[in-house]
Amino acid sequence: MGDLFDETDAQNTLVTAYDVNVNFFDTADIYQDSHSEQTLAKLVKD
């Protein structure tokens, strides 16, 4: 179960966190095979 990743859920979580003024997101290339970094990068670009 640790390898499941839903990009839509991740994006919704990140947007919600940002909306309530969270400004630090801990990412590492070992988290979900770099998906966390890639998802955050997509949101930052937009």
C-alpha positions as CSV (number, residue, x, y, z in Angstrom):
1,M,0.0,0.0,0.0
2,G,2.9,2.4,0.5
3,D,3.4,2.7,-3.3
4,L,0.0,4.2,-4.1
5,F,0.0,7.7,-5.3
6,D,-3.0,9.7,-6.5
7,E,-1.8,13.0,-8.1
8,T,-5.2,14.6,-7.8
9,D,-5.4,13.9,-4.1
10,A,-1.8,15.2,-3.7
11,Q,-2.6,18.4,-5.6
12,N,-5.8,19.0,-3.6
13,T,-3.9,18.5,-0.3
14,L,-1.1,20.9,-1.4
15,V,-3.6,23.6,-2.5
16,T,-5.5,23.3,0.7
17,A,-2.3,23.5,2.8
18,Y,-1.2,26.6,0.8
19,D,-4.6,28.2,1.2
20,V,-4.3,28.0,5.0
21,N,-0.8,29.6,4.8
22,V,1.4,26.5,5.0
23,N,4.7,27.6,3.3
24,F,7.1,24.7,3.9
25,F,6.7,21.4,2.0
26,D,9.2,18.7,2.7
27,T,10.0,16.8,-0.4
28,A,12.7,14.3,-1.3
29,D,13.3,12.2,-4.3
30,I,12.8,9.1,-2.2
31,Y,9.2,10.0,-1.4
32,Q,6.9,8.1,-3.8
33,D,9.7,7.8,-6.4
34,S,10.0,11.6,-6.9
35,H,6.3,12.0,-7.4
36,S,6.0,14.4,-4.5
37,E,8.6,16.8,-6.0
38,Q,7.1,16.6,-9.5
39,T,3.6,17.3,-8.2
40,L,4.7,20.3,-6.2
41,A,6.7,21.6,-9.1
42,K,3.7,21.5,-11.4
43,L,1.6,23.4,-8.9
44,V,4.3,26.0,-8.3
45,K,4.6,26.6,-12.1
46,D,0.9,27.3,-12.3
